[in-house]
Amino acid sequence: MSAPPVSIIIVTWNAKELVQTCLPSVVATDYPNFEIILADNASTDGTAAWVAREHPEVKIVRHPGNWLFCRGNNAALPHASGRFVVLLNNDVEVPPGWLHPLVEAAAGRPDVAAVQPKLLQYDDRGRFEYAGGAGGFLDRAGYPFTRGRLFETMERDRGQYDDPRDVFWATGAALLLRRSALDEVGPLDERFEMHMEEIDLCWRLWRHGYRVRVAPESTVYHIGGASLPQSSPRKTYYNYRNSLLMLYKNLPPSAWRQTLPLRVACDVAALGRVLAQGRGREATAILRAYRDAFRMRRHYHDTRPAPADPTVLPFYRGLVPADYFLRGRRTFADLPRSRFVLPDDRP
């Protein structure tokens, strides 16, 4: 059986040093049928010229401006010829065999539309990385967490999450997507710009009857914080705003009305915490996020789930903030299994 073609899209903006560090590992991928597309968001640091000179096999798509993550990826899709597309951050280093398990997890299973590898830290290779760990979930208020990371606690990788399985969402740092499914459900939501867009996409895939998987046989190494550092108020803004939009978009109206008061209560507690710690700019970012999310809801009135549509709720019916801050549950394994409502987890 021939290897299905794969297109790897890497969006970058003024990150020449990161590209120089990580792109050679992607070029050295030993999968027999792939292309690399560098989507350059009008960098002024010579990134595109360096890639053209050092790696002429890489296809360069030059965007006229900094289109950020969502639009930068979407605009590169028409240049991709693969049956599968991989969205890969510019700060991810990969081993030669990383792509095989991702393709194998989806190639013979037409209902599998998204697959992620295990994501470990670049500088501490035995520890899970914040952005994706070994696959992600949402709690009933919409807070994301992963196998390997709850809030700021990132576990060491001891093989405890090495089982391939369905997850609610897969990380956009290294995400294999079935092109036909992407064409069906639509690409990344460009109104999100960056952050939470992959969770929204995975939720839409589940709503359309597809599955999302993690293939931990594949491991990649993420530097992290290349676009925005973890403490950035702008990152806080995007995370809160886009999380609210994602809930509004994907929950049926009745579930949204039940979820919103709970989410507001959790976010008010988070707001109080950052104020108590003297992080005033982050507190302002949370308030701005709420203001803008409620203004932006009008864009989604006509695309929300109808009463007759299949309902897909977050798989974890507990509250991760309460588990973590009140009950001292610091790892994914500490969360009560009885609170997970999982789909039929076929191999």
C-alpha positions as a Markdown table, in Angstrom:
| # | Residue | x | y | z |
|---|---|---|---|---|
| 1 | Met | 0.0 | 0.0 | 0.0 |
| 2 | Ser | 1.5 | 3.4 | -1.0 |
| 3 | Ala | 2.0 | 6.1 | 1.6 |
| 4 | Pro | -0.8 | 8.7 | 1.4 |
| 5 | Pro | 0.6 | 12.2 | 0.6 |
| 6 | Val | 1.0 | 14.6 | 3.5 |
| 7 | Ser | 1.4 | 18.4 | 3.4 |
| 8 | Ile | 3.1 | 19.9 | 6.4 |
| 9 | Ile | 2.2 | 23.6 | 6.9 |
| 10 | Ile | 4.4 | 25.8 | 9.1 |
| 11 | Val | 3.3 | 29.4 | 9.8 |
| 12 | Thr | 6.0 | 31.8 | 10.8 |
| 13 | Trp | 6.5 | 35.5 | 11.5 |
| 14 | Asn | 9.9 | 37.0 | 12.3 |
| 15 | Ala | 11.1 | 33.8 | 13.9 |
| 16 | Lys | 14.2 | 33.1 | 11.9 |
| 17 | Glu | 16.2 | 31.6 | 14.7 |
| 18 | Leu | 13.4 | 29.2 | 15.6 |
| 19 | Val | 13.0 | 28.1 | 12.0 |
| 20 | Gln | 16.7 | 27.6 | 11.8 |
| 21 | Thr | 16.6 | 25.4 | 14.9 |
| 22 | Cys | 13.5 | 23.3 | 14.1 |
| 23 | Leu | 13.0 | 23.2 | 10.3 |
| 24 | Pro | 16.0 | 20.9 | 9.6 |
| 25 | Ser | 14.4 | 18.2 | 11.7 |
| 26 | Val | 11.2 | 18.4 | 9.7 |
| 27 | Val | 13.1 | 18.3 | 6.4 |
| 28 | Ala | 14.8 | 15.1 | 7.7 |
| 29 | Thr | 11.4 | 13.3 | 8.2 |
| 30 | Asp | 11.7 | 9.8 | 6.8 |
| 31 | Tyr | 8.1 | 9.5 | 5.6 |
| 32 | Pro | 8.2 | 8.7 | 1.9 |
| 33 | Asn | 5.5 | 11.0 | 0.6 |
| 34 | Phe | 5.4 | 14.5 | 2.1 |
| 35 | Glu | 5.8 | 18.2 | 1.3 |
| 36 | Ile | 6.7 | 21.1 | 3.5 |
| 37 | Ile | 4.9 | 24.5 | 3.0 |
| 38 | Leu | 6.4 | 27.5 | 4.9 |
| 39 | Ala | 3.6 | 30.1 | 5.2 |
| 40 | Asp | 5.5 | 33.3 | 5.9 |
| 41 | Asn | 3.5 | 36.1 | 7.5 |
| 42 | Ala | 5.5 | 38.9 | 5.9 |
| 43 | Ser | 8.6 | 38.4 | 8.0 |
| 44 | Thr | 11.2 | 41.1 | 7.9 |
| 45 | Asp | 14.0 | 39.1 | 9.4 |
| 46 | Gly | 15.0 | 37.2 | 6.3 |
| 47 | Thr | 13.3 | 33.9 | 7.2 |
| 48 | Ala | 12.0 | 33.2 | 3.7 |
| 49 | Ala | 15.3 | 34.0 | 2.0 |
| 50 | Trp | 17.2 | 31.7 | 4.4 |
| 51 | Val | 14.7 | 28.8 | 3.8 |
| 52 | Ala | 14.9 | 29.3 | 0.0 |
| 53 | Arg | 18.7 | 29.2 | 0.2 |
| 54 | Glu | 19.2 | 26.4 | 2.7 |
| 55 | His | 16.1 | 24.2 | 2.0 |
| 56 | Pro | 15.0 | 24.7 | -1.6 |
| 57 | Glu | 12.7 | 21.6 | -1.3 |
| 58 | Val | 10.4 | 23.6 | 1.0 |
| 59 | Lys | 7.6 | 25.4 | -0.8 |
| 60 | Ile | 7.3 | 29.0 | 0.4 |
| 61 | Val | 4.0 | 30.8 | 0.5 |
| 62 | Arg | 4.4 | 34.5 | 1.2 |
| 63 | His | 1.5 | 36.3 | 2.9 |
| 64 | Pro | 1.2 | 40.0 | 2.5 |
| 65 | Gly | 0.9 | 40.7 | 6.2 |
| 66 | Asn | 1.0 | 39.1 | 9.6 |
| 67 | Trp | -2.1 | 36.9 | 9.3 |
| 68 | Leu | -1.4 | 35.2 | 12.6 |
| 69 | Phe | -2.0 | 31.5 | 13.1 |
| 70 | Cys | -5.5 | 30.8 | 11.9 |
| 71 | Arg | -5.6 | 32.9 | 8.7 |
| 72 | Gly | -1.9 | 32.0 | 8.0 |
| 73 | Asn | -2.7 | 28.3 | 8.0 |
| 74 | Asn | -6.0 | 28.7 | 6.1 |
| 75 | Ala | -4.4 | 30.7 | 3.3 |
| 76 | Ala | -1.7 | 28.1 | 2.9 |
| 77 | Leu | -4.3 | 25.2 | 2.5 |
| 78 | Pro | -4.9 | 25.9 | -1.3 |
| 79 | His | -1.2 | 25.3 | -1.9 |
| 80 | Ala | -1.3 | 21.9 | -0.1 |
| 81 | Ser | -1.7 | 18.7 | -2.2 |
| 82 | Gly | -1.8 | 16.1 | 0.5 |
| 83 | Arg | -4.6 | 13.8 | 1.5 |
| 84 | Phe | -3.6 | 14.7 | 5.0 |
| 85 | Val | -2.4 | 18.1 | 6.3 |
| 86 | Val | -0.2 | 18.6 | 9.3 |
| 87 | Leu | -0.3 | 22.0 | 11.1 |
| 88 | Leu | 3.1 | 22.3 | 12.7 |
| 89 | Asn | 4.3 | 25.1 | 14.9 |
| 90 | Asn | 7.6 | 26.7 | 13.9 |
| 91 | Asp | 9.1 | 25.9 | 17.3 |
| 92 | Val | 8.6 | 22.1 | 17.2 |
| 93 | Glu | 11.5 | 19.7 | 16.6 |
| 94 | Val | 10.6 | 16.3 | 15.3 |
| 95 | Pro | 12.5 | 13.0 | 15.1 |
| 96 | Pro | 12.8 | 11.3 | 11.7 |
| 97 | Gly | 10.0 | 8.8 | 12.3 |
| 98 | Trp | 7.4 | 11.1 | 13.9 |
| 99 | Leu | 5.0 | 11.2 | 11.0 |
| 100 | His | 4.4 | 7.4 | 10.4 |
| 101 | Pro | 2.3 | 6.8 | 13.6 |
| 102 | Leu | 0.1 | 9.8 | 12.9 |
| 103 | Val | -0.7 | 8.7 | 9.4 |
| 104 | Glu | -1.2 | 5.1 | 10.5 |
| 105 | Ala | -3.7 | 6.2 | 13.1 |
| 106 | Ala | -5.9 | 7.8 | 10.5 |
| 107 | Ala | -5.2 | 6.3 | 7.1 |
| 108 | Gly | -7.3 | 3.1 | 7.4 |
| 109 | Arg | -10.0 | 4.7 | 9.6 |
| 110 | Pro | -12.2 | 7.2 | 7.7 |
| 111 | Asp | -13.9 | 8.4 | 10.8 |
| 112 | Val | -10.6 | 9.6 | 12.4 |
| 113 | Ala | -10.1 | 13.2 | 11.3 |
| 114 | Ala | -7.4 | 14.5 | 13.6 |
| 115 | Val | -4.4 | 13.0 | 15.3 |
| 116 | Gln | -1.7 | 14.5 | 17.5 |
| 117 | Pro | 1.6 | 13.1 | 18.8 |
| 118 | Lys | 2.8 | 13.2 | 22.3 |
| 119 | Leu | 4.1 | 16.7 | 23.0 |
| 120 | Leu | 7.1 | 17.0 | 25.3 |
| 121 | Gln | 9.2 | 20.0 | 26.3 |
| 122 | Tyr | 12.1 | 21.0 | 24.1 |
| 123 | Asp | 14.3 | 21.9 | 27.1 |
| 124 | Asp | 13.2 | 19.2 | 29.5 |
| 125 | Arg | 12.5 | 16.2 | 27.2 |
| 126 | Gly | 11.2 | 14.0 | 30.0 |
| 127 | Arg | 8.3 | 16.4 | 30.8 |
| 128 | Phe | 5.0 | 17.0 | 29.1 |
| 129 | Glu | 4.6 | 20.4 | 27.3 |
| 130 | Tyr | 1.8 | 22.8 | 28.2 |
| 131 | Ala | 0.2 | 23.1 | 24.8 |
| 132 | Gly | -0.9 | 19.5 | 24.2 |
| 133 | Gly | 0.6 | 16.8 | 26.4 |
| 134 | Ala | -0.8 | 13.4 | 25.4 |
| 135 | Gly | -4.2 | 14.7 | 24.2 |
| 136 | Gly | -6.7 | 17.2 | 25.5 |
| 137 | Phe | -10.1 | 17.4 | 27.2 |
| 138 | Leu | -12.6 | 20.0 | 28.3 |
| 139 | Asp | -14.4 | 20.2 | 31.6 |
| 140 | Arg | -18.1 | 21.1 | 31.8 |
| 141 | Ala | -17.2 | 24.9 | 32.1 |
| 142 | Gly | -15.0 | 24.7 | 29.0 |
| 143 | Tyr | -11.6 | 24.7 | 30.8 |
| 144 | Pro | -9.1 | 22.8 | 28.7 |
| 145 | Phe | -6.6 | 20.4 | 30.2 |
| 146 | Thr | -4.4 | 17.5 | 28.9 |
| 147 | Arg | -3.2 | 14.1 | 29.8 |
| 148 | Gly | 0.1 | 15.3 | 31.4 |
| 149 | Arg | -0.9 | 18.9 | 32.2 |
| 150 | Leu | -3.4 | 20.5 | 34.6 |
| 151 | Phe | -3.1 | 24.3 | 34.8 |
| 152 | Glu | 0.6 | 24.9 | 35.6 |
| 153 | Thr | 1.5 | 21.4 | 36.7 |
| 154 | Met | 3.3 | 19.5 | 33.9 |
| 155 | Glu | 4.0 | 15.9 | 34.7 |
| 156 | Arg | 7.1 | 13.9 | 33.9 |
| 157 | Asp | 6.5 | 11.4 | 31.1 |
| 158 | Arg | 6.8 | 7.9 | 32.6 |
| 159 | Gly | 4.8 | 6.2 | 29.9 |
| 160 | Gln | 1.6 | 6.7 | 31.9 |
| 161 | Tyr | -0.2 | 8.1 | 28.9 |
| 162 | Asp | 1.2 | 5.9 | 26.1 |
| 163 | Asp | -2.1 | 4.3 | 25.2 |
| 164 | Pro | -3.5 | 5.5 | 21.8 |
| 165 | Arg | -7.0 | 6.7 | 22.4 |
| 166 | Asp | -9.8 | 9.1 | 21.5 |
| 167 | Val | -9.4 | 12.6 | 23.1 |
| 168 | Phe | -11.7 | 15.6 | 22.9 |
| 169 | Trp | -9.1 | 17.8 | 21.3 |
| 170 | Ala | -5.7 | 17.6 | 19.8 |
| 171 | Thr | -3.0 | 20.3 | 19.9 |
| 172 | Gly | -2.5 | 22.7 | 17.0 |
| 173 | Ala | 1.2 | 22.6 | 17.7 |
| 174 | Ala | 1.4 | 19.4 | 15.8 |
| 175 | Leu | -1.9 | 18.3 | 14.3 |
| 176 | Leu | -2.6 | 15.9 | 11.5 |
| 177 | Leu | -5.9 | 16.5 | 9.8 |
| 178 | Arg | -7.8 | 14.6 | 7.2 |
| 179 | Arg | -8.2 | 17.0 | 4.3 |
| 180 | Ser | -11.7 | 15.8 | 3.3 |
| 181 | Ala | -13.0 | 16.3 | 6.9 |
| 182 | Leu | -11.5 | 19.7 | 7.0 |
| 183 | Asp | -13.2 | 20.6 | 3.8 |
| 184 | Glu | -16.5 | 19.3 | 5.2 |
| 185 | Val | -16.5 | 21.1 | 8.6 |
| 186 | Gly | -14.6 | 24.2 | 7.6 |
| 187 | Pro | -11.0 | 25.4 | 8.4 |
| 188 | Leu | -9.8 | 27.2 | 11.5 |
| 189 | Asp | -12.0 | 30.0 | 12.6 |
| 190 | Glu | -10.2 | 33.1 | 11.6 |
| 191 | Arg | -12.1 | 35.3 | 14.1 |
| 192 | Phe | -10.2 | 33.4 | 16.8 |
| 193 | Glu | -6.8 | 34.6 | 15.3 |
| 194 | Met | -4.8 | 32.4 | 17.6 |
| 195 | His | -5.4 | 30.2 | 20.7 |
| 196 | Met | -8.3 | 27.7 | 21.2 |
| 197 | Glu | -8.8 | 27.5 | 17.5 |
| 198 | Glu | -7.8 | 23.8 | 17.4 |
| 199 | Ile | -10.2 | 22.9 | 20.2 |
| 200 | Asp | -13.0 | 24.6 | 18.3 |
| 201 | Leu | -12.0 | 22.7 | 15.2 |
| 202 | Cys | -11.9 | 19.4 | 17.0 |
| 203 | Trp | -15.3 | 20.0 | 18.7 |
| 204 | Arg | -16.7 | 20.7 | 15.2 |
| 205 | Leu | -15.2 | 17.4 | 14.0 |
| 206 | Trp | -16.8 | 15.5 | 16.8 |
| 207 | Arg | -20.2 | 17.2 | 16.1 |
| 208 | His | -19.9 | 16.0 | 12.4 |
| 209 | Gly | -19.3 | 12.4 | 13.5 |
| 210 | Tyr | -15.5 | 12.3 | 13.3 |
| 211 | Arg | -13.1 | 11.2 | 15.9 |
| 212 | Val | -10.0 | 12.8 | 17.4 |
| 213 | Arg | -7.0 | 10.7 | 18.5 |
| 214 | Val | -3.6 | 10.8 | 20.1 |
| 215 | Ala | -0.9 | 8.6 | 18.8 |
| 216 | Pro | 1.8 | 8.6 | 21.5 |
| 217 | Glu | 4.0 | 6.3 | 19.5 |
| 218 | Ser | 5.0 | 9.6 | 17.9 |
| 219 | Thr | 6.8 | 12.1 | 20.1 |
| 220 | Val | 7.8 | 15.7 | 19.2 |
| 221 | Tyr | 9.5 | 18.5 | 21.2 |
| 222 | His | 7.9 | 21.9 | 21.6 |
| 223 | Ile | 9.8 | 25.0 | 22.6 |
| 224 | Gly | 6.6 | 26.9 | 23.4 |
| 225 | Gly | 5.7 | 30.5 | 23.8 |
| 226 | Ala | 7.0 | 31.4 | 20.4 |
| 227 | Ser | 4.0 | 33.6 | 19.5 |
| 228 | Leu | 3.2 | 34.9 | 23.0 |
| 229 | Pro | 4.8 | 34.1 | 26.3 |
| 230 | Gln | 2.7 | 32.4 | 28.9 |
| 231 | Ser | 2.4 | 35.5 | 31.1 |
| 232 | Ser | 1.4 | 37.8 | 28.2 |
| 233 | Pro | -1.9 | 39.7 | 28.8 |
| 234 | Arg | -2.6 | 39.3 | 25.1 |
| 235 | Lys | -2.4 | 35.5 | 25.5 |
| 236 | Thr | -4.8 | 35.8 | 28.5 |
| 237 | Tyr | -7.1 | 37.8 | 26.4 |
| 238 | Tyr | -7.2 | 35.4 | 23.5 |
| 239 | Asn | -7.6 | 32.4 | 25.8 |
| 240 | Tyr | -10.6 | 33.8 | 27.7 |
| 241 | Arg | -12.3 | 35.4 | 24.7 |
| 242 | Asn | -11.9 | 32.4 | 22.4 |
| 243 | Ser | -12.9 | 30.0 | 25.1 |
| 244 | Leu | -16.2 | 31.8 | 25.5 |
| 245 | Leu | -16.8 | 32.0 | 21.7 |
| 246 | Met | -16.0 | 28.3 | 21.4 |
| 247 | Leu | -18.6 | 27.4 | 24.0 |
| 248 | Tyr | -21.2 | 29.7 | 22.4 |
| 249 | Lys | -20.5 | 28.2 | 18.9 |
| 250 | Asn | -20.6 | 24.5 | 19.8 |
| 251 | Leu | -23.0 | 24.1 | 22.7 |
| 252 | Pro | -26.8 | 23.9 | 22.0 |
| 253 | Pro | -28.5 | 27.0 | 23.3 |
| 254 | Ser | -30.0 | 25.2 | 26.3 |
| 255 | Ala | -26.6 | 23.9 | 27.3 |
| 256 | Trp | -25.0 | 27.3 | 26.8 |
| 257 | Arg | -27.5 | 28.8 | 29.2 |
| 258 | Gln | -26.7 | 26.2 | 31.8 |
| 259 | Thr | -22.9 | 26.5 | 31.3 |
| 260 | Leu | -22.5 | 30.3 | 31.2 |
| 261 | Pro | -23.2 | 31.0 | 34.9 |
| 262 | Leu | -20.8 | 28.3 | 36.0 |
| 263 | Arg | -18.1 | 29.6 | 33.7 |
| 264 | Val | -18.6 | 33.2 | 34.9 |
| 265 | Ala | -18.3 | 32.0 | 38.5 |
| 266 | Cys | -15.0 | 30.2 | 37.7 |
| 267 | Asp | -13.7 | 33.2 | 35.8 |
| 268 | Val | -14.6 | 35.6 | 38.6 |
| 269 | Ala | -12.6 | 33.5 | 40.9 |
| 270 | Ala | -9.7 | 33.5 | 38.4 |
| 271 | Leu | -10.0 | 37.3 | 38.2 |
| 272 | Gly | -9.8 | 37.7 | 41.9 |
| 273 | Arg | -6.7 | 35.5 | 42.0 |
| 274 | Val | -4.8 | 37.5 | 39.4 |
| 275 | Leu | -5.8 | 40.8 | 41.2 |
| 276 | Ala | -4.6 | 39.4 | 44.5 |
| 277 | Gln | -1.3 | 38.6 | 42.9 |
| 278 | Gly | -0.9 | 42.1 | 41.5 |
| 279 | Arg | -1.4 | 41.1 | 37.9 |
| 280 | Gly | -3.5 | 44.0 | 36.9 |
| 281 | Arg | -2.9 | 43.9 | 33.1 |
| 282 | Glu | -4.0 | 40.2 | 33.1 |
| 283 | Ala | -7.2 | 41.2 | 35.0 |
| 284 | Thr | -7.9 | 43.9 | 32.4 |
| 285 | Ala | -7.4 | 41.4 | 29.7 |
| 286 | Ile | -10.0 | 39.0 | 31.2 |
| 287 | Leu | -12.6 | 41.8 | 31.3 |
| 288 | Arg | -11.8 | 42.9 | 27.7 |
| 289 | Ala | -12.2 | 39.3 | 26.7 |
| 290 | Tyr | -15.7 | 39.1 | 28.1 |
| 291 | Arg | -16.7 | 42.4 | 26.5 |
| 292 | Asp | -15.4 | 41.3 | 23.1 |
| 293 | Ala | -16.7 | 37.8 | 23.2 |
| 294 | Phe | -20.3 | 39.0 | 23.9 |
| 295 | Arg | -19.9 | 41.5 | 21.1 |
| 296 | Met | -18.7 | 38.8 | 18.7 |
| 297 | Arg | -21.5 | 36.3 | 19.4 |
| 298 | Arg | -23.6 | 37.8 | 16.6 |
| 299 | His | -21.3 | 36.2 | 14.0 |
| 300 | Tyr | -22.4 | 32.7 | 15.2 |
| 301 | His | -26.1 | 33.0 | 15.6 |
| 302 | Asp | -26.9 | 31.1 | 12.4 |
| 303 | Thr | -24.3 | 28.4 | 12.8 |
| 304 | Arg | -25.0 | 27.2 | 16.4 |
| 305 | Pro | -26.2 | 23.6 | 16.9 |
| 306 | Ala | -29.9 | 23.2 | 16.2 |
| 307 | Pro | -32.1 | 21.2 | 18.6 |
| 308 | Ala | -32.2 | 18.3 | 16.2 |
| 309 | Asp | -28.4 | 18.2 | 15.7 |
| 310 | Pro | -26.3 | 15.6 | 17.6 |
| 311 | Thr | -25.2 | 17.1 | 20.9 |
| 312 | Val | -21.5 | 16.7 | 21.8 |
| 313 | Leu | -20.7 | 18.0 | 25.3 |
| 314 | Pro | -17.2 | 18.2 | 26.9 |
| 315 | Phe | -16.1 | 14.7 | 28.0 |
| 316 | Tyr | -15.2 | 15.6 | 31.6 |
| 317 | Arg | -18.3 | 16.5 | 33.6 |
| 318 | Gly | -16.3 | 17.7 | 36.6 |
| 319 | Leu | -14.8 | 21.1 | 37.2 |
| 320 | Val | -11.0 | 21.2 | 36.8 |
| 321 | Pro | -10.5 | 24.5 | 38.7 |
| 322 | Ala | -12.3 | 22.9 | 41.7 |
| 323 | Asp | -10.4 | 19.7 | 41.4 |
| 324 | Tyr | -7.1 | 21.4 | 41.2 |
| 325 | Phe | -7.3 | 24.4 | 43.5 |
| 326 | Leu | -9.8 | 23.0 | 46.1 |
| 327 | Arg | -9.2 | 19.3 | 46.1 |
| 328 | Gly | -5.5 | 19.2 | 45.3 |
| 329 | Arg | -5.8 | 17.0 | 42.3 |
| 330 | Arg | -2.7 | 17.9 | 40.4 |
| 331 | Thr | -2.5 | 15.3 | 37.6 |
| 332 | Phe | -4.8 | 13.8 | 35.0 |
| 333 | Ala | -4.7 | 10.5 | 36.8 |
| 334 | Asp | -6.0 | 12.1 | 39.9 |
| 335 | Leu | -9.3 | 13.1 | 38.2 |
| 336 | Pro | -12.2 | 10.7 | 39.0 |
| 337 | Arg | -12.8 | 8.4 | 36.2 |
| 338 | Ser | -16.5 | 8.4 | 36.9 |
| 339 | Arg | -16.7 | 12.0 | 35.8 |
| 340 | Phe | -15.6 | 11.2 | 32.3 |
| 341 | Val | -18.3 | 10.5 | 29.7 |
| 342 | Leu | -16.3 | 9.0 | 26.9 |
| 343 | Pro | -17.3 | 8.0 | 23.4 |
| 344 | Asp | -17.0 | 4.4 | 22.3 |
| 345 | Asp | -13.2 | 4.1 | 22.5 |
| 346 | Arg | -12.5 | 1.8 | 19.5 |
| 347 | Pro | -8.9 | 0.9 | 18.9 |
